[in-house]
Amino acid sequence: MWLKQKKEQNQQDIVSLLNSIASNGIELSIDELIQYQNKVRLIDLAARKSQHGQMSGNYLSRSKGRGMEFDEVRHYQNGDDIRAIDWRVTARTGKTHTKIFREEVERPVLVVTDLSSSMLFGSQLLFKSVQAAHLAALVTWHAKGRGDRVGGIVFNEHKHSELKPRSRKQGVLHYLHSLVETHQHTLLLQQQGQSESHPRAPLSSEQLNDSANAAFEENCARLRQLARPGSLVHLITDGNHISQETIRHLSHISRHCELVVCLISDPLEHDLPSSKYKMNVAVTDGKSKQQLLIGDPASAKNYHQQASQLAQQKQDLLLKAGARVLHFSSGQTLEQQLTDGVASWKR
Protein backbone atom coordinates (compact mmCIF):
# COMPACT_ATOMS: atom_id res chain seq x y z
CA MET A 1 0.00 0.00 0.00
CA TRP A 2 2.82 2.39 0.93
CA LEU A 3 4.68 1.65 -2.32
CA LYS A 4 1.54 2.30 -4.35
CA GLN A 5 0.95 5.63 -2.60
CA LYS A 6 4.58 6.64 -3.12
CA LYS A 7 4.39 5.77 -6.82
CA GLU A 8 1.18 7.76 -7.22
CA GLN A 9 2.75 10.74 -5.43
CA ASN A 10 5.79 10.63 -7.71
CA GLN A 11 3.54 10.57 -10.76
CA GLN A 12 1.59 13.55 -9.43
CA ASP A 13 4.84 15.45 -8.86
CA ILE A 14 5.98 14.73 -12.43
CA VAL A 15 2.65 15.84 -13.89
CA SER A 16 2.81 19.03 -11.83
CA LEU A 17 6.33 19.80 -13.05
CA LEU A 18 5.40 19.13 -16.67
CA ASN A 19 2.37 21.39 -16.37
CA SER A 20 4.57 24.15 -14.96
CA ILE A 21 6.67 24.14 -18.14
CA ALA A 22 3.76 23.46 -20.54
CA SER A 23 5.35 20.22 -21.73
CA ASN A 24 4.50 16.54 -21.94
CA GLY A 25 8.18 15.63 -21.84
CA ILE A 26 8.20 13.80 -25.19
CA GLU A 27 6.86 16.09 -27.88
CA LEU A 28 7.76 19.72 -28.46
CA SER A 29 5.51 22.73 -29.02
CA ILE A 30 6.24 26.32 -29.90
CA ASP A 31 4.26 27.49 -26.86
CA GLU A 32 6.54 25.79 -24.35
CA LEU A 33 9.56 27.39 -26.03
CA ILE A 34 8.05 30.87 -26.19
CA GLN A 35 7.49 30.89 -22.42
CA TYR A 36 11.26 30.97 -21.86
CA GLN A 37 11.29 34.64 -22.83
CA ASN A 38 10.00 35.20 -19.30
CA LYS A 39 12.86 33.23 -17.70
CA VAL A 40 15.92 34.92 -19.15
CA ARG A 41 16.86 36.17 -15.67
CA LEU A 42 18.07 32.64 -14.93
CA ILE A 43 21.25 33.00 -16.98
CA ASP A 44 23.91 35.47 -18.02
CA LEU A 45 25.61 35.12 -21.41
CA ALA A 46 28.46 37.49 -20.61
CA ALA A 47 31.62 36.15 -22.20
CA ARG A 48 34.30 34.87 -19.86
CA LYS A 49 37.46 34.76 -21.94
CA SER A 50 39.83 37.68 -22.22
CA GLN A 51 40.17 39.64 -25.41
CA HIS A 52 42.71 38.30 -27.89
CA GLY A 53 41.96 40.38 -30.97
CA GLN A 54 43.47 43.77 -31.71
CA MET A 55 40.16 45.46 -32.37
CA SER A 56 36.87 44.90 -30.63
CA GLY A 57 33.36 46.21 -30.48
CA ASN A 58 30.62 45.38 -28.02
CA TYR A 59 31.70 43.41 -24.92
CA LEU A 60 35.15 44.92 -25.46
CA SER A 61 36.92 43.67 -22.38
CA ARG A 62 35.39 40.21 -22.16
CA SER A 63 34.68 38.92 -25.67
CA LYS A 64 37.05 36.97 -27.85
CA GLY A 65 38.11 38.00 -31.33
CA ARG A 66 35.68 40.89 -31.75
CA GLY A 67 36.20 42.93 -34.89
CA MET A 68 35.19 46.16 -36.52
CA GLU A 69 32.46 46.52 -39.10
CA PHE A 70 32.88 48.46 -42.38
CA ASP A 71 30.84 51.66 -42.37
CA GLU A 72 31.80 53.92 -45.30
CA VAL A 73 34.54 55.29 -47.56
CA ARG A 74 35.55 58.99 -47.33
CA HIS A 75 38.40 61.24 -48.38
CA TYR A 76 41.66 60.62 -46.59
CA GLN A 77 42.42 63.08 -43.78
CA ASN A 78 45.63 63.77 -41.90
CA GLY A 79 45.94 61.31 -39.05
CA ASP A 80 43.99 58.52 -40.75
CA ASP A 81 45.56 55.07 -40.64
CA ILE A 82 47.26 54.51 -43.99
CA ARG A 83 46.50 50.79 -43.66
CA ALA A 84 42.82 51.63 -44.14
CA ILE A 85 43.29 53.35 -47.51
CA ASP A 86 40.88 51.98 -50.11
CA TRP A 87 43.18 51.64 -53.09
CA ARG A 88 40.42 50.70 -55.53
CA VAL A 89 38.40 53.84 -54.85
CA THR A 90 41.61 55.88 -54.78
CA ALA A 91 42.61 54.57 -58.22
CA ARG A 92 39.15 55.13 -59.65
CA THR A 93 38.72 58.70 -58.40
CA GLY A 94 42.32 59.88 -58.44
CA LYS A 95 41.96 61.06 -54.84
CA THR A 96 43.00 59.22 -51.73
CA HIS A 97 40.10 57.57 -49.91
CA THR A 98 40.09 55.63 -46.68
CA LYS A 99 37.74 53.05 -45.22
CA ILE A 100 35.91 53.94 -42.04
CA PHE A 101 35.01 51.22 -39.59
CA ARG A 102 32.68 51.32 -36.65
CA GLU A 103 32.42 49.12 -33.64
CA GLU A 104 29.96 46.31 -33.98
CA VAL A 105 26.96 46.87 -31.73
CA GLU A 106 25.60 43.36 -31.94
CA ARG A 107 27.28 40.07 -31.17
CA PRO A 108 26.33 36.99 -33.16
CA VAL A 109 25.07 34.24 -30.87
CA LEU A 110 25.01 30.82 -32.51
CA VAL A 111 23.10 27.96 -30.93
CA VAL A 112 23.69 24.48 -32.32
CA THR A 113 21.14 21.93 -31.09
CA ASP A 114 21.59 18.20 -31.55
CA LEU A 115 18.21 16.47 -31.90
CA SER A 116 19.49 13.11 -33.15
CA SER A 117 17.89 9.84 -32.10
CA SER A 118 20.13 9.32 -29.07
CA MET A 119 18.50 12.43 -27.61
CA LEU A 120 15.07 10.74 -27.65
CA PHE A 121 15.61 9.27 -24.23
CA GLY A 122 14.29 10.12 -20.80
CA SER A 123 13.71 8.04 -17.70
CA GLN A 124 12.15 10.56 -15.31
CA LEU A 125 10.87 13.90 -16.57
CA LEU A 126 11.87 14.92 -20.10
CA PHE A 127 13.48 13.48 -23.18
CA LYS A 128 17.01 14.81 -23.50
CA SER A 129 15.92 16.30 -26.83
CA VAL A 130 13.12 18.27 -25.15
CA GLN A 131 15.48 19.58 -22.48
CA ALA A 132 17.97 20.54 -25.20
CA ALA A 133 15.27 22.53 -27.00
CA HIS A 134 14.25 24.24 -23.75
CA LEU A 135 17.85 25.24 -23.12
CA ALA A 136 18.24 26.49 -26.69
CA ALA A 137 15.09 28.58 -26.24
CA LEU A 138 16.40 30.08 -23.01
CA VAL A 139 19.72 31.00 -24.64
CA THR A 140 18.12 32.55 -27.73
CA TRP A 141 15.63 34.62 -25.75
CA HIS A 142 18.40 35.85 -23.46
CA ALA A 143 20.56 36.79 -26.45
CA LYS A 144 17.66 38.67 -28.02
CA GLY A 145 17.16 40.58 -24.77
CA ARG A 146 20.81 41.67 -24.86
CA GLY A 147 20.38 42.97 -28.40
CA ASP A 148 22.47 40.21 -29.98
CA ARG A 149 21.76 38.53 -33.29
CA VAL A 150 20.60 34.92 -33.03
CA GLY A 151 21.25 32.06 -35.43
CA GLY A 152 22.73 28.60 -35.51
CA ILE A 153 22.06 25.04 -36.60
CA VAL A 154 19.39 22.50 -35.65
CA PHE A 155 20.02 18.95 -36.81
CA ASN A 156 19.41 15.23 -36.54
CA GLU A 157 20.92 12.32 -38.48
CA HIS A 158 18.97 13.07 -41.65
CA LYS A 159 18.43 16.82 -41.92
CA HIS A 160 19.69 20.15 -40.71
CA SER A 161 18.56 23.76 -40.69
CA GLU A 162 21.24 26.43 -40.87
CA LEU A 163 20.06 29.82 -39.69
CA LYS A 164 22.21 32.89 -40.18
CA PRO A 165 22.19 35.32 -37.25
CA ARG A 166 19.21 37.66 -37.28
CA SER A 167 18.22 40.42 -34.92
CA ARG A 168 14.92 41.09 -33.23
CA LYS A 169 12.22 38.66 -32.20
CA GLN A 170 11.89 37.17 -35.69
CA GLY A 171 15.35 35.63 -35.43
CA VAL A 172 14.42 33.84 -32.22
CA LEU A 173 11.06 32.61 -33.51
CA HIS A 174 12.69 31.34 -36.69
CA TYR A 175 15.08 29.29 -34.59
CA LEU A 176 12.35 27.98 -32.28
CA HIS A 177 10.23 26.82 -35.20
CA SER A 178 13.25 24.94 -36.56
CA LEU A 179 13.58 23.19 -33.20
CA VAL A 180 9.95 22.07 -33.26
CA GLU A 181 10.09 20.92 -36.89
CA THR A 182 13.34 18.98 -36.52
CA HIS A 183 12.22 17.37 -33.28
CA GLN A 184 8.98 16.25 -34.89
CA HIS A 185 11.00 14.84 -37.79
CA THR A 186 13.18 12.82 -35.41
CA LEU A 187 10.13 11.44 -33.60
CA LEU A 188 8.47 10.57 -36.90
CA LEU A 189 11.53 8.72 -38.15
CA GLN A 190 11.64 6.68 -34.97
CA GLN A 191 7.94 5.84 -35.20
CA GLN A 192 8.22 4.88 -38.87
CA GLY A 193 11.15 2.64 -38.10
CA GLN A 194 9.07 0.80 -35.53
CA SER A 195 5.79 0.48 -37.46
CA GLU A 196 6.23 0.84 -41.23
CA SER A 197 3.65 -0.95 -43.40
CA HIS A 198 6.48 -2.06 -45.68
CA PRO A 199 9.50 -1.92 -43.45
CA ARG A 200 12.92 -1.60 -44.94
CA ALA A 201 15.77 -3.80 -43.82
CA PRO A 202 16.40 -2.60 -40.27
CA LEU A 203 19.62 -0.75 -39.65
CA SER A 204 21.94 -2.20 -37.05
CA SER A 205 22.85 -0.12 -34.00
CA GLU A 206 26.33 0.24 -35.51
CA GLN A 207 24.89 1.68 -38.74
CA LEU A 208 22.66 4.06 -36.82
CA ASN A 209 25.60 5.17 -34.72
CA ASP A 210 27.74 5.73 -37.82
CA SER A 211 24.98 7.90 -39.30
CA ALA A 212 24.73 9.97 -36.13
CA ASN A 213 28.51 10.30 -35.89
CA ALA A 214 28.69 11.52 -39.49
CA ALA A 215 25.86 14.02 -38.95
CA PHE A 216 27.50 15.41 -35.82
CA GLU A 217 30.82 15.81 -37.60
CA GLU A 218 29.22 17.44 -40.66
CA ASN A 219 27.35 19.97 -38.55
CA CYS A 220 30.45 20.86 -36.56
CA ALA A 221 32.11 21.55 -39.92
CA ARG A 222 29.11 23.72 -40.90
CA LEU A 223 29.41 25.58 -37.63
CA ARG A 224 33.07 26.23 -38.33
CA GLN A 225 32.06 28.01 -41.55
CA LEU A 226 29.13 29.87 -39.97
CA ALA A 227 30.85 31.17 -36.83
CA ARG A 228 32.40 34.59 -37.33
CA PRO A 229 35.25 35.68 -35.05
CA GLY A 230 33.82 37.02 -31.81
CA SER A 231 30.64 34.95 -31.94
CA LEU A 232 29.27 33.30 -28.84
CA VAL A 233 28.64 29.66 -29.70
CA HIS A 234 26.51 27.23 -27.70
CA LEU A 235 26.57 23.57 -28.69
CA ILE A 236 23.77 21.62 -26.99
CA THR A 237 24.13 17.84 -27.20
CA ASP A 238 24.44 14.65 -25.19
CA GLY A 239 27.99 14.29 -26.49
CA ASN A 240 27.44 10.71 -27.58
CA HIS A 241 28.91 11.33 -31.02
CA ILE A 242 32.02 13.31 -30.20
CA SER A 243 35.03 12.16 -32.22
CA GLN A 244 38.57 13.33 -32.83
CA GLU A 245 37.42 15.01 -36.04
CA THR A 246 34.66 16.96 -34.28
CA ILE A 247 37.16 17.99 -31.61
CA ARG A 248 39.39 19.32 -34.38
CA HIS A 249 36.52 21.48 -35.68
CA LEU A 250 35.61 22.67 -32.19
CA SER A 251 39.23 23.52 -31.40
CA HIS A 252 39.36 25.76 -34.46
CA ILE A 253 36.11 27.46 -33.46
CA SER A 254 37.25 28.10 -29.88
CA ARG A 255 40.34 29.95 -31.10
CA HIS A 256 38.16 32.71 -32.54
CA CYS A 257 34.86 32.40 -30.68
CA GLU A 258 33.50 31.88 -27.20
CA LEU A 259 32.56 28.18 -27.21
CA VAL A 260 30.19 26.74 -24.61
CA VAL A 261 29.21 23.07 -24.80
CA CYS A 262 26.08 22.14 -22.85
CA LEU A 263 25.95 18.40 -22.20
CA ILE A 264 22.47 17.00 -21.61
CA SER A 265 22.25 13.71 -19.76
CA ASP A 266 19.56 11.57 -18.15
CA PRO A 267 19.82 10.32 -14.56
CA LEU A 268 19.74 6.73 -15.82
CA GLU A 269 22.93 7.42 -17.76
CA HIS A 270 24.73 7.95 -14.45
CA ASP A 271 23.16 5.53 -12.00
CA LEU A 272 20.82 2.56 -12.00
CA PRO A 273 17.53 3.07 -10.15
CA SER A 274 17.44 1.60 -6.67
CA SER A 275 15.36 -1.50 -5.98
CA LYS A 276 14.92 -3.89 -3.07
CA TYR A 277 14.64 -6.77 -5.49
CA LYS A 278 16.84 -7.93 -8.33
CA MET A 279 15.18 -7.64 -11.72
CA ASN A 280 16.03 -7.10 -15.36
CA VAL A 281 14.55 -4.05 -17.06
CA ALA A 282 14.63 -3.23 -20.78
CA VAL A 283 15.71 0.25 -21.89
CA THR A 284 16.25 1.87 -25.28
CA ASP A 285 18.14 4.98 -26.35
CA GLY A 286 16.26 5.34 -29.62
CA LYS A 287 18.82 3.25 -31.47
CA SER A 288 19.24 0.00 -29.58
CA LYS A 289 17.77 -1.90 -26.66
CA GLN A 290 19.48 -3.51 -23.71
CA GLN A 291 18.69 -5.24 -20.45
CA LEU A 292 19.81 -3.71 -17.16
CA LEU A 293 20.01 -5.58 -13.87
CA ILE A 294 18.78 -3.43 -10.99
CA GLY A 295 18.72 -4.24 -7.30
CA ASP A 296 22.25 -5.68 -7.38
CA PRO A 297 24.85 -3.52 -5.54
CA ALA A 298 27.81 -4.86 -7.51
CA SER A 299 26.12 -4.17 -10.84
CA ALA A 300 25.09 -0.69 -9.69
CA LYS A 301 28.65 0.15 -8.64
CA ASN A 302 30.15 -1.11 -11.89
CA TYR A 303 27.52 0.77 -13.91
CA HIS A 304 28.26 4.02 -12.07
CA GLN A 305 32.02 3.65 -12.52
CA GLN A 306 31.72 3.04 -16.26
CA ALA A 307 29.31 5.96 -16.66
CA SER A 308 31.60 8.29 -14.72
CA GLN A 309 34.59 7.26 -16.79
CA LEU A 310 32.73 7.92 -20.05
CA ALA A 311 31.49 11.31 -18.83
CA GLN A 312 35.02 12.29 -17.80
CA GLN A 313 36.39 11.31 -21.20
CA LYS A 314 33.82 13.55 -22.92
CA GLN A 315 34.64 16.46 -20.65
CA ASP A 316 38.41 16.08 -21.07
CA LEU A 317 38.11 16.11 -24.87
CA LEU A 318 35.92 19.21 -24.85
CA LEU A 319 38.12 21.08 -22.39
CA LYS A 320 41.12 20.23 -24.54
CA ALA A 321 39.24 21.78 -27.47
CA GLY A 322 38.97 25.04 -25.53
CA ALA A 323 35.29 24.76 -24.66
CA ARG A 324 33.55 25.75 -21.47
CA VAL A 325 31.52 22.69 -20.45
CA LEU A 326 28.19 22.90 -18.62
CA HIS A 327 26.09 19.95 -17.48
CA PHE A 328 22.30 19.72 -17.50
CA SER A 329 19.96 16.90 -16.55
CA SER A 330 16.75 15.87 -18.29
CA GLY A 331 15.45 14.74 -14.91
CA GLN A 332 14.73 18.25 -13.63
CA THR A 333 13.39 21.46 -15.12
CA LEU A 334 15.95 24.05 -16.16
CA GLU A 335 14.58 26.46 -13.60
CA GLN A 336 15.14 23.93 -10.81
CA GLN A 337 18.73 23.34 -11.87
CA LEU A 338 19.65 26.97 -12.41
CA THR A 339 17.87 28.27 -9.32
CA ASP A 340 19.32 25.59 -7.05
CA GLY A 341 22.78 25.90 -8.56
CA VAL A 342 22.83 22.29 -9.76
CA ALA A 343 23.92 23.40 -13.21
CA SER A 344 27.15 25.40 -13.15
CA TRP A 345 25.63 28.33 -14.99
CA LYS A 346 23.73 31.08 -13.28
CA ARG A 347 23.89 34.75 -12.66
N, C-alpha and C positions, 0 to 999 in steps of 0.2 A: 504493500500500500504506500509506504514511504517513498519507494523508488518511483512508483507511478506518479505521485504528486510532484516529486522533484523533476521528473521528465517533463510534466505538463508545465511547471513553472519555468523551466528553461526555454520551452517552446514559446511561452507567452513573452518572455524577455526578448527573444529573437524577433518575434513579430513586432514588438514595440519598437525595437531598434530600427528595423527595416521601415516601419511606418515613419519614423522620425527623419529618415533620409529619402523618403518617397521611392523606395526601391523594393524589388522582390528578390534581389540578390543574384539573379540568374540572367535576366534580360536587362536591356538598357533603354532608357527613354530620355528624350531631350529635356523633359521637365525636371528630372532628378539632377541633371547636369547644370541647368540654369540656376537652380537654387544655391549653387556654390558662389554666386556673385555676392551673396550675403554673408559669406564666411571667410572673406579674404583676410580678415584680421588675424586669422590663425597662423599665417606664415609671413615671412619677409624675404623677398628675392634679392636683397642687396648682395652684390658680389663680394666675395671674400678674398680673392687673390689680389696681390699688388699689381700696379700698372707696369707693364713691360714695354709698351709701345712708346714712340717718341711724341706722338700727338694723340690727344684724346678729346672726347666731347663730354656727353653726359656721364655721370658717375666717374668723374675724372680720377679721383684718388683710389678707387676701389675696383674698377673694371679692368679687364685684360684686353690689350690689343685694340683699344678704341681708335678710330681714325677721324679724319675730317672729311666733310662732304663738299663737293664742288658746288659753287654758288653762281659765279658769273666770270666774264672776262672784261677787263677794263684797261685803259691806258696805263702803262708803267709809270710809277712815281718814285722819286728818290726815297730810298729806304726799303723799297719792296725787295723781297727775296728773289735773287736772280734765278734760283732753281725753279721758280714758279712761272717763268716766262713761257707764254704759249707761242711756240715758234711757228706753228702753222698760221695762226692769225697774224702774227708779226710779218711773215713772208707775204701773206695775201694783201695786207693793208699798207705795208711799207712803214708802219709805225709799231714801236714796241708795245706789246700787250702782255699782261700778266693774268694768271688765273687767281681768282679769289675763292678761298675756302671758308666755310663756316663750320662751327662745331655741330655735330649731330645732336639733335634734341630728343631723338627716340632711339632706344636700344632694341635690336631684334631679339625676341625671345622665341626660341625654337623648342617645341615639345614633340618628342618622338615616342609614340605609344605602341607597344607591342601587344597585339591582340591575337596572337597565334594560338593554336589549339591547346598548347600546354597551359595557357592562361585560363582555360575553361575548367577550373578546378576550385572547389571550396568545400570545406568540411564543417564549417560552423555558421558563418554569417553571409559572406559574399563570395562569388567567384573572384579569383585574382584579376580577371579581365575587367570586371565591374569596378573593383577597387582602383585599378589602373586608370580607368576612365574618369572616376571621381577625382583622383589626384590630378590628372591632366586638366580637368575642368577648373579645379582650384587654382592651379598655376596660371592658366590662361586668363581667368578673371582677375587675378592679382596683377598680372602683367598689364592688362588693359587699364586697371585702376591707376597704375604708375605712369601711364601714358606711353608704354612701350608697344611696339608692333609685334603681333603674334602670328606665328606660322609653325610649320613643322611637317611631320610625317606620321600617318596612321597606317599600320600594315598588319597583315597576317601572312600565312604561307603562300597565298594565291593572288593577292592584290595589295595595292598600296595607293594612298592618296598623298600627294606632295603639295603642300600649301605654302606659298611664299608669304613672308610676313606682311600683315596688313594691320592698319591702325583702326581704331574705333571698335564699336561693339560688333560690327559685321565680321571682322576678322575672327573674333572669338566664336560667334555663332557658326561660322563656316567650319571651324575646327570641330566644334561639338557635334555638328551634323555628320561629319566624317567619322567620328567615334561611333555614333549610333549605327550608321550604315555598315561600317566594317565589322562591328561586333555582331550585328544581325547576320552578316554574311558568314562569319565564322561559325555561329550557332547553326545556321542552315546547312553548311557543309557537313557538320558533325551529324546532324539529323539525317541527312541524305545518305551518309555513309552507313548509318545504322538501319535504314528502312527504305532503300531504293526498290522500286518495282522490278527493275532489271539491274541488279547490282553488278558493278564491275568487279574485276578480280581485286580482292582487298589488298591494300598496301600493308606491308609489314611495319612493325614499330620502327625498324631501322630505316625504312624508306621514308616514313613520315618524319622521322627525326632529321634525316638528310635534307628534306624539303624545308623544314623549319630553320635548320642551320644556314642553308643557302639564302633563304629570305632575310634572315637577320643580318647576314654579312652584306647582302646587296643593299639593304636599307641603311646600314652604317656607311657604306660607300656613297649612297645618295646624300646622306647627311653631311658628309665631308665636302661635297660640292655645294650644298645649300648654305652651310654655315659661314657667314661672313666674319672676318676678324672682329672681335669685340662682342659677338653674340653670346647670349646666355642660353645654354643648351641643357634641356632636361630629357634624359632617356629613361623611360618608365618600362620596366620589364621584369620578368622573374629570373632573368639571367641564365636560363637553362640552355641557351644556344650560343653562349660566349665562346669564341675560338681565338686562336692566335691571330688570325687575319682580322677579326673584328677589333681586337685589341690594338692592332696596328693602325686601323682607321681612327679609333678613339684617341689614341696617342697623338696623332696628327691634329685632330680637332682641339684637344686640350692645350696644345701649344699656342693657339690663337684665340680660343674662346674659353668661357667659364663653363666647365662640363660637370653636371650633376647627374649621377646615375641613381635612380630610385628603384630599389629592389623590392618587389612584391612577393611575399611568401605566405603560405597557409600554415596554421599551427600544426597540421598533420605532417608537414614537411620537416618539422623539427623534432616532434615527439609523438609517440604512439599514445592513444587515449588510454586512460587508466581503466582497469576492470578487475573485479574480484575473481573472475573466472577466466580460464584460458579459452580462447575461441579464435577461429580464423574469420577475417572479414575481407571482402573483396573491395578494392578501390580502383579507380581509373583516373588518369590524368588527361583524358581526351584523346590519347594516342594508344595507350596500352592498358591492360588490366593486370593486377597482381593481388596475391593473397598476403595479408599481414596477420601475424600472430600477436594478439593482445592478451594482457593478463599474465605475461611471463616476464619477470624482472630482468632476466639475462637478455632476452630479445629486445626489451625496451632500452636497455643500456647500450647495446650494440647499435641499435637503430639511431639513437641520439648521437653517438660518437661519429657514425658515418655521416649523418646529416650535418653535424657541426664542422667536420672536416671539409665537406663539399662547399658549405657556405663560406668557410675561410678561404678556400681556393679561389672562389669567385671574387671575394673582396680583395684579395692580394693582387689578382690580375688587374682589377679596375683601378686600384690605388697606384699600381705601377704605371698605368696608362695616364695618370694625372687627373683622375676623376675624384670628385667628392662623392662619397657613397652614403646614401640614406636608406634606412630599412623601414618597411611598412608591412603590416599584417592585414590579411583579408578577414581575419577573425574579429576585428573591431572596426568601428566607424573611424574615419579620419579625425573627426572632431575629438573622439575619445583619446586617440593616440597623441594628437598634437596638444591637447589641453593638459593631459596627464604627463606629458613629457616622455611618453614611451618611444615615440619616433624622435630622432635626434635633429629635429628641425622645427623651430618655433621662434617666435619673436623674442 
